[in-house]
Amino acid sequence: MQEEEVLAAAEAIAPHLSVLVGDEAPVVQAELDALLARAAAGESVKVRLLKVLAERKGTREWTRRLLDIPPQVRAYEPLPGKEHRVRLPRYTCPHGDQDPWFRFDVRDEVPICPVHRVAYVRVD
């Protein structure tokens, strides 16, 4: 995987950190921001970013799933320009008691809640 893909993943995960890691979100965000600033200064930070993203189960699984999908079928496309935060579509059970599901691939069908047997709904 290319450095640019890891940088894009680190930027794309930011809006989801509170869901993925809860109270640790500010700590993870600070680590990512520091590494992204170093990348903007021309330093290669791919390995360090992957390490931060792999430290917690929520970010590890989210990042692995995003990076496993070929860029041409991912459910997001980074906007041109330096600053951008991309939100992957997030879905959850309308009863609100299940883990969220993220749509990484445009080919993925929105799942049915295994407990309530209703379709997940998009949460913005």
Secondary structure per residue as TSV (DSSP state, phi and psi in degrees):
chain	resnum	aa	ss	phi	psi
A	1	M	-	360.0	148.1
A	2	Q	-	-86.4	156.2
A	3	E	H	-56.6	-40.8
A	4	E	H	-62.4	-36.5
A	5	E	H	-65.5	-41.0
A	6	V	H	-68.6	-40.7
A	7	L	H	-61.2	-43.3
A	8	A	H	-63.9	-39.3
A	9	A	H	-65.0	-41.6
A	10	A	H	-63.5	-35.3
A	11	E	H	-74.9	-39.4
A	12	A	H	-70.1	-27.1
A	13	I	H	-78.3	-20.8
A	14	A	G	-50.4	-48.1
A	15	P	G	-66.7	-14.0
A	16	H	G	-103.7	-1.0
A	17	L	H	-59.7	-39.6
A	18	S	H	-62.5	-33.5
A	19	V	H	-75.4	-39.1
A	20	L	H	-79.4	-36.7
A	21	V	H	-128.5	4.0
A	22	G	G	60.5	-125.9
A	23	D	G	-65.3	-16.9
A	24	E	G	-81.5	-4.4
A	25	A	H	-53.5	-46.0
A	26	P	H	-62.3	-35.8
A	27	V	H	-66.5	-47.6
A	28	V	H	-63.9	-43.0
A	29	Q	H	-61.0	-41.4
A	30	A	H	-63.2	-41.7
A	31	E	H	-63.7	-44.9
A	32	L	H	-64.8	-43.6
A	33	D	H	-60.2	-42.5
A	34	A	H	-62.5	-43.0
A	35	L	H	-69.8	-38.0
A	36	L	H	-65.7	-34.6
A	37	A	H	-66.0	-39.5
A	38	R	H	-65.7	-37.8
A	39	A	H	-64.5	-40.0
A	40	A	H	-63.8	-25.6
A	41	A	T	-85.3	1.9
A	42	G	T	101.9	1.1
A	43	E	-	-84.1	144.9
A	44	S	-	-82.7	121.1
A	45	V	-	-126.0	12.2
A	46	K	H	-52.1	-51.0
A	47	V	H	-64.4	-42.8
A	48	R	H	-67.4	-38.3
A	49	L	H	-62.9	-44.8
A	50	L	H	-61.7	-35.6
A	51	K	H	-64.7	-46.0
A	52	V	H	-62.5	-43.9
A	53	L	H	-68.9	-24.1
A	54	A	H	-89.0	-10.6
A	55	E	S	-68.2	-27.2
A	56	R	S	-121.5	141.4
A	57	K	H	-55.7	-46.8
A	58	G	H	-60.5	-47.6
A	59	T	H	-72.8	-34.2
A	60	R	H	-62.9	-49.8
A	61	E	H	-66.4	-41.2
A	62	W	H	-61.8	-48.1
A	63	T	H	-66.6	-43.7
A	64	R	H	-58.6	-45.4
A	65	R	H	-64.4	-42.1
A	66	L	H	-64.5	-46.8
A	67	L	H	-74.0	-17.8
A	68	D	H	-75.9	-16.7
A	69	I	S	-92.7	131.7
A	70	P	-	-57.0	139.0
A	71	P	G	-53.1	-33.6
A	72	Q	G	-71.5	-13.0
A	73	V	G	-117.7	7.9
A	74	R	B	-66.2	152.2
A	75	A	S	-80.6	10.1
A	76	Y	-	-141.5	159.9
A	77	E	-	-137.4	119.7
A	78	P	-	-58.9	140.4
A	79	L	-	-78.1	152.0
A	80	P	S	-67.8	153.8
A	81	G	S	112.0	168.7
A	82	K	S	-76.6	-43.7
A	83	E	-	-100.0	122.9
A	84	H	-	-162.3	139.9
A	85	R	-	-123.5	120.8
A	86	V	-	-105.7	134.5
A	87	R	-	-105.9	121.4
A	88	L	-	-74.0	145.7
A	89	P	-	-58.9	129.5
A	90	R	E	-115.9	135.6
A	91	Y	E	-126.4	153.5
A	92	T	E	-151.9	166.0
A	93	C	-	-65.3	137.4
A	94	P	T	-61.7	-19.5
A	95	H	T	-79.5	-12.3
A	96	G	S	73.5	15.0
A	97	D	-	-113.3	15.5
A	98	Q	S	-117.6	160.2
A	99	D	-	-63.4	148.6
A	100	P	-	-70.7	158.6
A	101	W	E	-123.6	132.9
A	102	F	E	-106.7	138.1
A	103	R	-	-93.0	97.3
A	104	F	-	-85.1	-28.8
A	105	D	B	-124.2	130.3
A	106	V	T	-63.5	-16.1
A	107	R	T	-84.5	-12.1
A	108	D	-	-71.9	134.8
A	109	E	-	-88.2	142.9
A	110	V	-	-65.0	129.9
A	111	P	-	-77.7	169.4
A	112	I	B	-100.0	138.9
A	113	C	-	-62.1	125.9
A	114	P	T	-70.4	-18.3
A	115	V	T	-92.1	-48.6
A	116	H	T	-98.1	-10.0
A	117	R	-	58.8	39.8
A	118	V	-	-125.1	155.5
A	119	A	B	-67.4	140.3
A	120	Y	-	-64.2	151.2
A	121	V	E	-117.1	151.3
A	122	R	E	-73.5	137.9
A	123	V	E	-118.1	126.4
A	124	D	-	-101.3	360.0
